[in-house]
Amino acid sequence: MTSVAAALVALALAQAQAEAPPEPTPAPTPIAQTPAIPSLLSGETLKGTSLFGVAAGWPRAWLSYAQGVSRDTDLGLLTAFDYTTTEFWAGGTYRGEVLPNLPPYQGALRLSLAWYHDSGSTWLYKGNHVDDGVYVGLGVSYSRGGQAGLFSLLADVPITVTFAKDGGVLVNPKASFAYEMPLYGPITVGVQVGLGLRFGYGYAPQKEAAGEFTLLGLASYRVL
């Protein structure tokens, strides 16, 4: 009798396990898609890809490389030269999707830290002189785009602390927009147009307040 009861209990437990709903499988972690048009200026990070970029026009040229180290963070290197002032910058960059989006625009914070050198040319700015310092860049980007083109709005407030004599500070707030489009395969091209204001304090070079106009041709190459 005991063995029959035990058999019935075992059969009931087996049937209950068979009728129990299966445990839900965890949802797969979404894979970040690479941008349709990767850019060094936009509000969207590179999502693990890497990009070389170059720009040239008025009043400067720059060369940059960035690597997406996570789905929302890029780190890179930047060098730039302004041939109207003979200023040179070389340093590192950061871009992170840490800002709230403004649909349909996607936002990102951009930071840069660089060594600064001014060769002191006076062909255009008479108040220029040789100087060295540290450049800190703070900027935001908001962009929207698709397969055909990418439109970006940028605002930047670079601050440079100079070391000559008693030292000085340069401030150069500016705003710009950029449009980039695919050219062939991993190559994109575009243009950036902006306006800014430059002023300084102490013994900073070119500290007299002056406006600034920017017009740059852009090109980039996606490595991965």
C-alpha positions in Angstrom: 0.0 0.0 0.0 2.9 2.4 0.9 4.7 1.7 -2.4 1.5 2.4 -4.4 1.0 5.7 -2.5 4.6 6.7 -3.2 4.2 5.8 -6.8 1.1 8.0 -7.1 2.8 10.9 -5.4 5.8 10.6 -7.7 3.5 10.5 -10.8 1.6 13.6 -9.6 4.9 15.5 -9.1 6.1 14.6 -12.5 2.9 15.6 -14.1 2.9 19.0 -12.3 6.5 19.7 -13.5 5.5 18.8 -17.0 2.5 21.2 -16.9 4.5 24.1 -15.3 5.3 26.9 -17.7 8.9 27.1 -18.7 11.1 29.7 -17.1 11.4 32.8 -19.2 14.7 33.2 -20.9 16.5 36.6 -20.3 16.1 39.1 -23.1 19.3 39.4 -25.2 21.4 42.5 -24.5 20.8 44.9 -27.4 23.7 45.4 -29.7 24.6 49.0 -30.4 24.4 49.7 -34.1 27.2 51.7 -35.6 26.2 55.2 -36.9 24.9 55.3 -40.5 27.3 58.2 -41.0 30.1 58.2 -38.4 31.4 61.6 -37.4 33.8 63.3 -35.0 31.5 66.3 -34.6 28.1 64.8 -34.1 26.0 64.0 -31.0 26.3 60.2 -31.6 29.4 58.2 -30.5 31.1 55.7 -32.8 29.7 52.6 -31.0 33.0 50.7 -31.1 34.2 51.8 -34.5 37.2 54.0 -35.1 37.5 57.1 -37.4 40.2 59.3 -38.9 39.2 62.8 -39.6 40.7 65.9 -41.3 39.6 69.4 -41.8 41.0 72.4 -43.6 39.9 75.9 -44.5 39.7 79.2 -42.7 41.3 79.9 -40.3 42.8 76.5 -39.3 43.3 72.8 -40.1 43.1 69.8 -37.9 43.7 66.1 -37.8 42.0 63.7 -35.4 41.5 60.1 -34.6 38.8 58.6 -32.3 38.0 55.1 -31.1 34.6 54.1 -29.6 35.6 52.4 -26.3 32.0 51.6 -25.4 28.5 52.1 -26.8 28.4 55.7 -25.4 32.0 56.8 -25.1 34.7 57.8 -27.5 38.4 58.6 -26.8 40.8 60.1 -29.3 43.7 62.3 -30.3 43.7 65.7 -31.9 46.2 68.1 -33.4 45.4 71.5 -35.0 47.1 74.5 -36.4 45.8 78.0 -37.0 47.8 79.7 -39.7 46.3 83.1 -39.1 47.7 83.2 -35.6 50.4 80.4 -35.8 48.8 78.6 -32.8 49.3 74.9 -32.4 47.4 72.3 -30.3 48.0 68.6 -29.6 46.2 66.5 -27.1 43.3 64.1 -26.3 39.6 64.1 -26.7 36.5 62.6 -25.1 32.9 62.4 -26.3 30.1 60.8 -24.3 26.4 60.4 -24.8 25.7 61.8 -21.3 23.4 64.7 -22.3 19.6 64.4 -22.7 18.4 64.0 -26.2 16.2 66.6 -27.9 14.2 64.4 -30.4 14.9 64.1 -33.2 18.4 65.4 -32.2 20.8 63.2 -30.3 23.2 64.9 -27.9 26.8 64.4 -26.6 29.3 66.1 -24.4 32.7 66.8 -25.9 35.9 67.5 -23.8 39.5 68.1 -24.8 42.8 68.7 -23.1 45.8 69.8 -25.1 49.2 71.4 -25.0 49.2 74.9 -26.6 51.9 76.8 -28.4 51.8 80.1 -30.2 54.7 80.9 -32.5 54.0 84.6 -32.3 53.3 85.6 -35.9 52.1 89.2 -36.3 51.2 89.1 -40.0 47.5 89.4 -39.1 47.3 90.0 -35.4 49.7 92.7 -34.2 49.1 91.9 -30.5 50.5 88.3 -30.9 53.6 86.9 -29.2 55.3 83.6 -28.5 53.6 81.7 -25.7 52.8 78.2 -24.4 50.0 76.9 -22.2 47.3 74.4 -21.6 44.1 74.3 -23.6 40.8 73.0 -22.1 37.9 72.5 -24.4 34.2 72.1 -23.4 31.6 71.5 -26.0 28.2 70.0 -26.8 26.9 68.6 -30.0 23.3 67.8 -31.2 22.8 66.0 -34.5 20.2 64.2 -36.6 20.7 62.3 -39.8 20.1 59.2 -41.9 21.6 57.4 -44.8 21.7 60.6 -47.0 23.3 63.1 -44.7 24.1 64.1 -41.1 23.4 67.6 -39.7 25.1 68.7 -36.5 24.8 71.8 -34.2 27.9 72.5 -32.0 28.6 74.9 -29.2 32.1 75.2 -27.7 33.9 77.2 -25.0 37.6 76.6 -25.2 39.8 78.2 -22.5 43.6 78.4 -22.7 45.8 79.3 -19.8 49.1 80.7 -21.0 52.5 80.8 -19.2 54.6 83.6 -20.6 55.6 86.3 -18.1 52.8 86.6 -15.5 50.5 84.3 -17.5 47.1 85.0 -19.0 43.8 83.4 -20.1 42.2 83.2 -23.6 38.5 82.5 -24.0 37.0 81.6 -27.4 33.2 80.8 -27.3 31.8 79.8 -30.6 28.9 78.1 -32.3 28.8 76.2 -35.6 26.9 73.8 -37.8 28.2 70.9 -39.9 26.8 68.8 -42.7 28.4 65.5 -43.6 27.5 62.9 -46.3 28.8 59.6 -47.6 31.2 59.9 -50.5 32.4 56.3 -51.2 32.6 53.3 -49.0 34.0 54.3 -45.6 34.7 57.9 -46.7 32.5 60.8 -45.8 32.9 64.5 -46.7 31.3 67.7 -45.4 31.5 71.3 -44.4 31.5 73.2 -41.1 30.5 76.9 -40.7 30.7 78.9 -37.5 31.0 82.2 -35.7 32.9 83.0 -32.5 34.4 85.6 -30.2 37.9 85.7 -28.9 39.2 87.7 -25.9 41.8 87.4 -23.2 43.2 88.6 -19.9 46.6 89.2 -18.4 49.6 88.6 -20.8 47.7 86.3 -23.1 48.5 86.7 -26.8 45.8 88.5 -29.0 43.8 89.4 -25.9 41.9 92.2 -27.6 38.3 91.2 -28.3 37.7 90.1 -31.9 35.2 88.1 -33.9 36.0 84.9 -35.7 34.5 83.2 -38.8 35.1 79.6 -39.5 34.7 77.7 -42.8 36.2 74.2 -43.0 36.0 71.4 -45.4 35.7 68.0 -43.7 36.7 64.5 -44.6 36.8 61.2 -42.6 37.6 57.6 -43.0 36.1 54.8 -41.0 38.8 52.3 -40.0 36.6 49.5 -38.5 
